[in-house]
Amino acid sequence: MKIWINNLPEYEDKIREIAKKVIEGEGLKGELSITFIDDDQMIELNEKYTTRRGTTDVLSFPFDISELLGDIYISVPQAKRQKGGSLLSELRLLTVHGILHLSGYDDRTEEDRKEMRKKEQEYLSE
């Protein structure tokens, strides 16, 4: 399993560690790329691929190729704005959230959000 962390070398080990835990816990296979970007880049991706305007904290793009799991993009400025604790804690949460999306979890309904939040806490509290 390869996990590519792009742009935040100071957090690379901790992000890779939580990503590996979720990938193994969910029984996923393939390479994963996590890229940390700014709001301008996130606005562009969000509008292009989801048709929603403005920024968001994390976007996940699954691949249909067996060797590749997907790409995750995380907005560092948005993570800074919404962090409840340290920036690293928020980035770890968003990494888990993004991988859960790649494994099929959704957060469109209140019930789905509750299920996803429960899974996030399971991985973050271990």
Phi and psi in radians as a Rosetta constraint file:
Dihedral C 1 N 2 CA 2 C 2 CIRCULARHARMONIC -1.897 0.35
Dihedral N 2 CA 2 C 2 N 3 CIRCULARHARMONIC 2.332 0.35
Dihedral C 2 N 3 CA 3 C 3 CIRCULARHARMONIC -2.179 0.35
Dihedral N 3 CA 3 C 3 N 4 CIRCULARHARMONIC 2.046 0.35
Dihedral C 3 N 4 CA 4 C 4 CIRCULARHARMONIC -1.714 0.35
Dihedral N 4 CA 4 C 4 N 5 CIRCULARHARMONIC 2.175 0.35
Dihedral C 4 N 5 CA 5 C 5 CIRCULARHARMONIC -1.941 0.35
Dihedral N 5 CA 5 C 5 N 6 CIRCULARHARMONIC 2.104 0.35
Dihedral C 5 N 6 CA 6 C 6 CIRCULARHARMONIC -1.941 0.35
Dihedral N 6 CA 6 C 6 N 7 CIRCULARHARMONIC 2.171 0.35
Dihedral C 6 N 7 CA 7 C 7 CIRCULARHARMONIC 1.664 0.35
Dihedral N 7 CA 7 C 7 N 8 CIRCULARHARMONIC -0.351 0.35
Dihedral C 7 N 8 CA 8 C 8 CIRCULARHARMONIC -2.155 0.35
Dihedral N 8 CA 8 C 8 N 9 CIRCULARHARMONIC 1.309 0.35
Dihedral C 8 N 9 CA 9 C 9 CIRCULARHARMONIC -1.052 0.35
Dihedral N 9 CA 9 C 9 N 10 CIRCULARHARMONIC -0.486 0.35
Dihedral C 9 N 10 CA 10 C 10 CIRCULARHARMONIC -1.182 0.35
Dihedral N 10 CA 10 C 10 N 11 CIRCULARHARMONIC -0.358 0.35
Dihedral C 10 N 11 CA 11 C 11 CIRCULARHARMONIC -1.924 0.35
Dihedral N 11 CA 11 C 11 N 12 CIRCULARHARMONIC 0.026 0.35
Dihedral C 11 N 12 CA 12 C 12 CIRCULARHARMONIC -0.947 0.35
Dihedral N 12 CA 12 C 12 N 13 CIRCULARHARMONIC -0.841 0.35
Dihedral C 12 N 13 CA 13 C 13 CIRCULARHARMONIC -1.099 0.35
Dihedral N 13 CA 13 C 13 N 14 CIRCULARHARMONIC -0.770 0.35
Dihedral C 13 N 14 CA 14 C 14 CIRCULARHARMONIC -1.204 0.35
Dihedral N 14 CA 14 C 14 N 15 CIRCULARHARMONIC -0.662 0.35
Dihedral C 14 N 15 CA 15 C 15 CIRCULARHARMONIC -1.208 0.35
Dihedral N 15 CA 15 C 15 N 16 CIRCULARHARMONIC -0.741 0.35
Dihedral C 15 N 16 CA 16 C 16 CIRCULARHARMONIC -1.080 0.35
Dihedral N 16 CA 16 C 16 N 17 CIRCULARHARMONIC -0.713 0.35
Dihedral C 16 N 17 CA 17 C 17 CIRCULARHARMONIC -1.069 0.35
Dihedral N 17 CA 17 C 17 N 18 CIRCULARHARMONIC -0.845 0.35
Dihedral C 17 N 18 CA 18 C 18 CIRCULARHARMONIC -1.230 0.35
Dihedral N 18 CA 18 C 18 N 19 CIRCULARHARMONIC -0.633 0.35
Dihedral C 18 N 19 CA 19 C 19 CIRCULARHARMONIC -1.083 0.35
Dihedral N 19 CA 19 C 19 N 20 CIRCULARHARMONIC -0.779 0.35
Dihedral C 19 N 20 CA 20 C 20 CIRCULARHARMONIC -1.077 0.35
Dihedral N 20 CA 20 C 20 N 21 CIRCULARHARMONIC -0.714 0.35
Dihedral C 20 N 21 CA 21 C 21 CIRCULARHARMONIC -1.066 0.35
Dihedral N 21 CA 21 C 21 N 22 CIRCULARHARMONIC -0.771 0.35
Dihedral C 21 N 22 CA 22 C 22 CIRCULARHARMONIC -1.226 0.35
Dihedral N 22 CA 22 C 22 N 23 CIRCULARHARMONIC -0.764 0.35
Dihedral C 22 N 23 CA 23 C 23 CIRCULARHARMONIC -1.024 0.35
Dihedral N 23 CA 23 C 23 N 24 CIRCULARHARMONIC -0.814 0.35
Dihedral C 23 N 24 CA 24 C 24 CIRCULARHARMONIC -1.176 0.35
Dihedral N 24 CA 24 C 24 N 25 CIRCULARHARMONIC -0.740 0.35
Dihedral C 24 N 25 CA 25 C 25 CIRCULARHARMONIC -1.100 0.35
Dihedral N 25 CA 25 C 25 N 26 CIRCULARHARMONIC -0.579 0.35
Dihedral C 25 N 26 CA 26 C 26 CIRCULARHARMONIC -1.606 0.35
Dihedral N 26 CA 26 C 26 N 27 CIRCULARHARMONIC -0.021 0.35
Dihedral C 26 N 27 CA 27 C 27 CIRCULARHARMONIC 1.196 0.35
Dihedral N 27 CA 27 C 27 N 28 CIRCULARHARMONIC 0.556 0.35
Dihedral C 27 N 28 CA 28 C 28 CIRCULARHARMONIC -1.538 0.35
Dihedral N 28 CA 28 C 28 N 29 CIRCULARHARMONIC 2.758 0.35
Dihedral C 28 N 29 CA 29 C 29 CIRCULARHARMONIC -2.368 0.35
Dihedral N 29 CA 29 C 29 N 30 CIRCULARHARMONIC 2.679 0.35
Dihedral C 29 N 30 CA 30 C 30 CIRCULARHARMONIC 1.981 0.35
Dihedral N 30 CA 30 C 30 N 31 CIRCULARHARMONIC 2.978 0.35
Dihedral C 30 N 31 CA 31 C 31 CIRCULARHARMONIC -1.400 0.35
Dihedral N 31 CA 31 C 31 N 32 CIRCULARHARMONIC 2.561 0.35
Dihedral C 31 N 32 CA 32 C 32 CIRCULARHARMONIC -2.259 0.35
Dihedral N 32 CA 32 C 32 N 33 CIRCULARHARMONIC 2.410 0.35
Dihedral C 32 N 33 CA 33 C 33 CIRCULARHARMONIC -2.067 0.35
Dihedral N 33 CA 33 C 33 N 34 CIRCULARHARMONIC 2.242 0.35
Dihedral C 33 N 34 CA 34 C 34 CIRCULARHARMONIC -2.075 0.35
Dihedral N 34 CA 34 C 34 N 35 CIRCULARHARMONIC 2.120 0.35
Dihedral C 34 N 35 CA 35 C 35 CIRCULARHARMONIC -2.105 0.35
Dihedral N 35 CA 35 C 35 N 36 CIRCULARHARMONIC 2.257 0.35
Dihedral C 35 N 36 CA 36 C 36 CIRCULARHARMONIC -1.685 0.35
Dihedral N 36 CA 36 C 36 N 37 CIRCULARHARMONIC 2.205 0.35
Dihedral C 36 N 37 CA 37 C 37 CIRCULARHARMONIC -2.288 0.35
Dihedral N 37 CA 37 C 37 N 38 CIRCULARHARMONIC 3.062 0.35
Dihedral C 37 N 38 CA 38 C 38 CIRCULARHARMONIC -1.700 0.35
Dihedral N 38 CA 38 C 38 N 39 CIRCULARHARMONIC 3.098 0.35
Dihedral C 38 N 39 CA 39 C 39 CIRCULARHARMONIC -1.102 0.35
Dihedral N 39 CA 39 C 39 N 40 CIRCULARHARMONIC -0.696 0.35
Dihedral C 39 N 40 CA 40 C 40 CIRCULARHARMONIC -1.040 0.35
Dihedral N 40 CA 40 C 40 N 41 CIRCULARHARMONIC -0.767 0.35
Dihedral C 40 N 41 CA 41 C 41 CIRCULARHARMONIC -1.148 0.35
Dihedral N 41 CA 41 C 41 N 42 CIRCULARHARMONIC -0.709 0.35
Dihedral C 41 N 42 CA 42 C 42 CIRCULARHARMONIC -1.179 0.35
Dihedral N 42 CA 42 C 42 N 43 CIRCULARHARMONIC -0.706 0.35
Dihedral C 42 N 43 CA 43 C 43 CIRCULARHARMONIC -1.035 0.35
Dihedral N 43 CA 43 C 43 N 44 CIRCULARHARMONIC -0.781 0.35
Dihedral C 43 N 44 CA 44 C 44 CIRCULARHARMONIC -1.064 0.35
Dihedral N 44 CA 44 C 44 N 45 CIRCULARHARMONIC -0.845 0.35
Dihedral C 44 N 45 CA 45 C 45 CIRCULARHARMONIC -1.122 0.35
Dihedral N 45 CA 45 C 45 N 46 CIRCULARHARMONIC -0.773 0.35
Dihedral C 45 N 46 CA 46 C 46 CIRCULARHARMONIC -1.058 0.35
Dihedral N 46 CA 46 C 46 N 47 CIRCULARHARMONIC -0.800 0.35
Dihedral C 46 N 47 CA 47 C 47 CIRCULARHARMONIC -1.224 0.35
Dihedral N 47 CA 47 C 47 N 48 CIRCULARHARMONIC -0.647 0.35
Dihedral C 47 N 48 CA 48 C 48 CIRCULARHARMONIC -1.233 0.35
Dihedral N 48 CA 48 C 48 N 49 CIRCULARHARMONIC -0.745 0.35
Dihedral C 48 N 49 CA 49 C 49 CIRCULARHARMONIC -1.806 0.35
Dihedral N 49 CA 49 C 49 N 50 CIRCULARHARMONIC -0.318 0.35
Dihedral C 49 N 50 CA 50 C 50 CIRCULARHARMONIC -2.076 0.35
Dihedral N 50 CA 50 C 50 N 51 CIRCULARHARMONIC -0.146 0.35
Dihedral C 50 N 51 CA 51 C 51 CIRCULARHARMONIC 1.085 0.35
Dihedral N 51 CA 51 C 51 N 52 CIRCULARHARMONIC 0.238 0.35
Dihedral C 51 N 52 CA 52 C 52 CIRCULARHARMONIC -1.614 0.35
Dihedral N 52 CA 52 C 52 N 53 CIRCULARHARMONIC 2.496 0.35
Dihedral C 52 N 53 CA 53 C 53 CIRCULARHARMONIC -1.538 0.35
Dihedral N 53 CA 53 C 53 N 54 CIRCULARHARMONIC 2.599 0.35
Dihedral C 53 N 54 CA 54 C 54 CIRCULARHARMONIC 1.583 0.35
Dihedral N 54 CA 54 C 54 N 55 CIRCULARHARMONIC -3.053 0.35
Dihedral C 54 N 55 CA 55 C 55 CIRCULARHARMONIC -1.547 0.35
Dihedral N 55 CA 55 C 55 N 56 CIRCULARHARMONIC 2.951 0.35
Dihedral C 55 N 56 CA 56 C 56 CIRCULARHARMONIC -2.582 0.35
Dihedral N 56 CA 56 C 56 N 57 CIRCULARHARMONIC 3.024 0.35
Dihedral C 56 N 57 CA 57 C 57 CIRCULARHARMONIC -1.516 0.35
Dihedral N 57 CA 57 C 57 N 58 CIRCULARHARMONIC -0.662 0.35
Dihedral C 57 N 58 CA 58 C 58 CIRCULARHARMONIC -2.606 0.35
Dihedral N 58 CA 58 C 58 N 59 CIRCULARHARMONIC 2.423 0.35
Dihedral C 58 N 59 CA 59 C 59 CIRCULARHARMONIC -2.198 0.35
Dihedral N 59 CA 59 C 59 N 60 CIRCULARHARMONIC 2.421 0.35
Dihedral C 59 N 60 CA 60 C 60 CIRCULARHARMONIC -2.122 0.35
Dihedral N 60 CA 60 C 60 N 61 CIRCULARHARMONIC 2.358 0.35
Dihedral C 60 N 61 CA 61 C 61 CIRCULARHARMONIC -2.183 0.35
Dihedral N 61 CA 61 C 61 N 62 CIRCULARHARMONIC 1.810 0.35
Dihedral C 61 N 62 CA 62 C 62 CIRCULARHARMONIC -1.308 0.35
Dihedral N 62 CA 62 C 62 N 63 CIRCULARHARMONIC 2.705 0.35
Dihedral C 62 N 63 CA 63 C 63 CIRCULARHARMONIC -1.938 0.35
Dihedral N 63 CA 63 C 63 N 64 CIRCULARHARMONIC 2.643 0.35
Dihedral C 63 N 64 CA 64 C 64 CIRCULARHARMONIC -1.712 0.35
Dihedral N 64 CA 64 C 64 N 65 CIRCULARHARMONIC 0.248 0.35
Dihedral C 64 N 65 CA 65 C 65 CIRCULARHARMONIC -1.768 0.35
Dihedral N 65 CA 65 C 65 N 66 CIRCULARHARMONIC 2.253 0.35
Dihedral C 65 N 66 CA 66 C 66 CIRCULARHARMONIC -1.031 0.35
Dihedral N 66 CA 66 C 66 N 67 CIRCULARHARMONIC -0.512 0.35
Dihedral C 66 N 67 CA 67 C 67 CIRCULARHARMONIC -1.438 0.35
Dihedral N 67 CA 67 C 67 N 68 CIRCULARHARMONIC -0.208 0.35
Dihedral C 67 N 68 CA 68 C 68 CIRCULARHARMONIC -2.073 0.35
Dihedral N 68 CA 68 C 68 N 69 CIRCULARHARMONIC 2.225 0.35
Dihedral C 68 N 69 CA 69 C 69 CIRCULARHARMONIC -1.436 0.35
Dihedral N 69 CA 69 C 69 N 70 CIRCULARHARMONIC -0.898 0.35
Dihedral C 69 N 70 CA 70 C 70 CIRCULARHARMONIC 2.808 0.35
Dihedral N 70 CA 70 C 70 N 71 CIRCULARHARMONIC -3.071 0.35
Dihedral C 70 N 71 CA 71 C 71 CIRCULARHARMONIC -2.038 0.35
Dihedral N 71 CA 71 C 71 N 72 CIRCULARHARMONIC 2.483 0.35
Dihedral C 71 N 72 CA 72 C 72 CIRCULARHARMONIC -2.191 0.35
Dihedral N 72 CA 72 C 72 N 73 CIRCULARHARMONIC 2.328 0.35
Dihedral C 72 N 73 CA 73 C 73 CIRCULARHARMONIC -2.039 0.35
Dihedral N 73 CA 73 C 73 N 74 CIRCULARHARMONIC 2.262 0.35
Dihedral C 73 N 74 CA 74 C 74 CIRCULARHARMONIC -2.149 0.35
Dihedral N 74 CA 74 C 74 N 75 CIRCULARHARMONIC 2.248 0.35
Dihedral C 74 N 75 CA 75 C 75 CIRCULARHARMONIC -1.470 0.35
Dihedral N 75 CA 75 C 75 N 76 CIRCULARHARMONIC 1.977 0.35
Dihedral C 75 N 76 CA 76 C 76 CIRCULARHARMONIC -1.158 0.35
Dihedral N 76 CA 76 C 76 N 77 CIRCULARHARMONIC -0.764 0.35
Dihedral C 76 N 77 CA 77 C 77 CIRCULARHARMONIC -1.049 0.35
Dihedral N 77 CA 77 C 77 N 78 CIRCULARHARMONIC -0.702 0.35
Dihedral C 77 N 78 CA 78 C 78 CIRCULARHARMONIC -1.163 0.35
Dihedral N 78 CA 78 C 78 N 79 CIRCULARHARMONIC -0.704 0.35
Dihedral C 78 N 79 CA 79 C 79 CIRCULARHARMONIC -1.049 0.35
Dihedral N 79 CA 79 C 79 N 80 CIRCULARHARMONIC -0.720 0.35
Dihedral C 79 N 80 CA 80 C 80 CIRCULARHARMONIC -1.093 0.35
Dihedral N 80 CA 80 C 80 N 81 CIRCULARHARMONIC -0.712 0.35
Dihedral C 80 N 81 CA 81 C 81 CIRCULARHARMONIC -1.173 0.35
Dihedral N 81 CA 81 C 81 N 82 CIRCULARHARMONIC -0.614 0.35
Dihedral C 81 N 82 CA 82 C 82 CIRCULARHARMONIC -1.804 0.35
Dihedral N 82 CA 82 C 82 N 83 CIRCULARHARMONIC 0.027 0.35
Dihedral C 82 N 83 CA 83 C 83 CIRCULARHARMONIC -1.084 0.35
Dihedral N 83 CA 83 C 83 N 84 CIRCULARHARMONIC 2.405 0.35
Dihedral C 83 N 84 CA 84 C 84 CIRCULARHARMONIC -1.642 0.35
Dihedral N 84 CA 84 C 84 N 85 CIRCULARHARMONIC -0.420 0.35
Dihedral C 84 N 85 CA 85 C 85 CIRCULARHARMONIC -2.288 0.35
Dihedral N 85 CA 85 C 85 N 86 CIRCULARHARMONIC -2.223 0.35
Dihedral C 85 N 86 CA 86 C 86 CIRCULARHARMONIC -1.388 0.35
Dihedral N 86 CA 86 C 86 N 87 CIRCULARHARMONIC 2.841 0.35
Dihedral C 86 N 87 CA 87 C 87 CIRCULARHARMONIC -1.078 0.35
Dihedral N 87 CA 87 C 87 N 88 CIRCULARHARMONIC -0.721 0.35
Dihedral C 87 N 88 CA 88 C 88 CIRCULARHARMONIC -1.031 0.35
Dihedral N 88 CA 88 C 88 N 89 CIRCULARHARMONIC -0.734 0.35
Dihedral C 88 N 89 CA 89 C 89 CIRCULARHARMONIC -1.046 0.35
Dihedral N 89 CA 89 C 89 N 90 CIRCULARHARMONIC -0.742 0.35
Dihedral C 89 N 90 CA 90 C 90 CIRCULARHARMONIC -1.191 0.35
Dihedral N 90 CA 90 C 90 N 91 CIRCULARHARMONIC -0.699 0.35
Dihedral C 90 N 91 CA 91 C 91 CIRCULARHARMONIC -1.148 0.35
Dihedral N 91 CA 91 C 91 N 92 CIRCULARHARMONIC -0.641 0.35
Dihedral C 91 N 92 CA 92 C 92 CIRCULARHARMONIC -1.121 0.35
Dihedral N 92 CA 92 C 92 N 93 CIRCULARHARMONIC -0.779 0.35
Dihedral C 92 N 93 CA 93 C 93 CIRCULARHARMONIC -1.045 0.35
Dihedral N 93 CA 93 C 93 N 94 CIRCULARHARMONIC -0.808 0.35
Dihedral C 93 N 94 CA 94 C 94 CIRCULARHARMONIC -1.163 0.35
Dihedral N 94 CA 94 C 94 N 95 CIRCULARHARMONIC -0.576 0.35
Dihedral C 94 N 95 CA 95 C 95 CIRCULARHARMONIC -1.107 0.35
Dihedral N 95 CA 95 C 95 N 96 CIRCULARHARMONIC -0.839 0.35
Dihedral C 95 N 96 CA 96 C 96 CIRCULARHARMONIC -1.038 0.35
Dihedral N 96 CA 96 C 96 N 97 CIRCULARHARMONIC -0.831 0.35
Dihedral C 96 N 97 CA 97 C 97 CIRCULARHARMONIC -1.001 0.35
Dihedral N 97 CA 97 C 97 N 98 CIRCULARHARMONIC -0.812 0.35
Dihedral C 97 N 98 CA 98 C 98 CIRCULARHARMONIC -1.099 0.35
Dihedral N 98 CA 98 C 98 N 99 CIRCULARHARMONIC -0.721 0.35
Dihedral C 98 N 99 CA 99 C 99 CIRCULARHARMONIC -1.190 0.35
Dihedral N 99 CA 99 C 99 N 100 CIRCULARHARMONIC -0.661 0.35
Dihedral C 99 N 100 CA 100 C 100 CIRCULARHARMONIC -1.072 0.35
Dihedral N 100 CA 100 C 100 N 101 CIRCULARHARMONIC -0.659 0.35
Dihedral C 100 N 101 CA 101 C 101 CIRCULARHARMONIC -1.059 0.35
Dihedral N 101 CA 101 C 101 N 102 CIRCULARHARMONIC -0.737 0.35
Dihedral C 101 N 102 CA 102 C 102 CIRCULARHARMONIC -1.123 0.35
Dihedral N 102 CA 102 C 102 N 103 CIRCULARHARMONIC -0.475 0.35
Dihedral C 102 N 103 CA 103 C 103 CIRCULARHARMONIC -1.577 0.35
Dihedral N 103 CA 103 C 103 N 104 CIRCULARHARMONIC 0.088 0.35
Dihedral C 103 N 104 CA 104 C 104 CIRCULARHARMONIC 1.918 0.35
Dihedral N 104 CA 104 C 104 N 105 CIRCULARHARMONIC -0.081 0.35
Dihedral C 104 N 105 CA 105 C 105 CIRCULARHARMONIC -1.307 0.35
Dihedral N 105 CA 105 C 105 N 106 CIRCULARHARMONIC 2.620 0.35
Dihedral C 105 N 106 CA 106 C 106 CIRCULARHARMONIC -2.300 0.35
Dihedral N 106 CA 106 C 106 N 107 CIRCULARHARMONIC 2.805 0.35
Dihedral C 106 N 107 CA 107 C 107 CIRCULARHARMONIC -2.367 0.35
Dihedral N 107 CA 107 C 107 N 108 CIRCULARHARMONIC 0.619 0.35
Dihedral C 107 N 108 CA 108 C 108 CIRCULARHARMONIC -1.416 0.35
Dihedral N 108 CA 108 C 108 N 109 CIRCULARHARMONIC -0.569 0.35
Dihedral C 108 N 109 CA 109 C 109 CIRCULARHARMONIC -1.905 0.35
Dihedral N 109 CA 109 C 109 N 110 CIRCULARHARMONIC 2.851 0.35
Dihedral C 109 N 110 CA 110 C 110 CIRCULARHARMONIC -1.059 0.35
Dihedral N 110 CA 110 C 110 N 111 CIRCULARHARMONIC -0.708 0.35
Dihedral C 110 N 111 CA 111 C 111 CIRCULARHARMONIC -1.103 0.35
Dihedral N 111 CA 111 C 111 N 112 CIRCULARHARMONIC -0.775 0.35
Dihedral C 111 N 112 CA 112 C 112 CIRCULARHARMONIC -1.105 0.35
Dihedral N 112 CA 112 C 112 N 113 CIRCULARHARMONIC -0.713 0.35
Dihedral C 112 N 113 CA 113 C 113 CIRCULARHARMONIC -1.081 0.35
Dihedral N 113 CA 113 C 113 N 114 CIRCULARHARMONIC -0.745 0.35
Dihedral C 113 N 114 CA 114 C 114 CIRCULARHARMONIC -1.061 0.35
Dihedral N 114 CA 114 C 114 N 115 CIRCULARHARMONIC -0.775 0.35
Dihedral C 114 N 115 CA 115 C 115 CIRCULARHARMONIC -1.108 0.35
Dihedral N 115 CA 115 C 115 N 116 CIRCULARHARMONIC -0.738 0.35
Dihedral C 115 N 116 CA 116 C 116 CIRCULARHARMONIC -1.172 0.35
Dihedral N 116 CA 116 C 116 N 117 CIRCULARHARMONIC -0.744 0.35
Dihedral C 116 N 117 CA 117 C 117 CIRCULARHARMONIC -1.067 0.35
Dihedral N 117 CA 117 C 117 N 118 CIRCULARHARMONIC -0.684 0.35
Dihedral C 117 N 118 CA 118 C 118 CIRCULARHARMONIC -1.096 0.35
Dihedral N 118 CA 118 C 118 N 119 CIRCULARHARMONIC -0.787 0.35
Dihedral C 118 N 119 CA 119 C 119 CIRCULARHARMONIC -1.106 0.35
Dihedral N 119 CA 119 C 119 N 120 CIRCULARHARMONIC -0.728 0.35
Dihedral C 119 N 120 CA 120 C 120 CIRCULARHARMONIC -1.007 0.35
Dihedral N 120 CA 120 C 120 N 121 CIRCULARHARMONIC -0.833 0.35
Dihedral C 120 N 121 CA 121 C 121 CIRCULARHARMONIC -1.131 0.35
Dihedral N 121 CA 121 C 121 N 122 CIRCULARHARMONIC -0.613 0.35
Dihedral C 121 N 122 CA 122 C 122 CIRCULARHARMONIC -1.016 0.35
Dihedral N 122 CA 122 C 122 N 123 CIRCULARHARMONIC -0.814 0.35
Dihedral C 122 N 123 CA 123 C 123 CIRCULARHARMONIC -1.271 0.35
Dihedral N 123 CA 123 C 123 N 124 CIRCULARHARMONIC -0.638 0.35
Dihedral C 123 N 124 CA 124 C 124 CIRCULARHARMONIC -1.355 0.35
Dihedral N 124 CA 124 C 124 N 125 CIRCULARHARMONIC -0.401 0.35
Dihedral C 124 N 125 CA 125 C 125 CIRCULARHARMONIC -1.633 0.35
Dihedral N 125 CA 125 C 125 N 126 CIRCULARHARMONIC -0.201 0.35
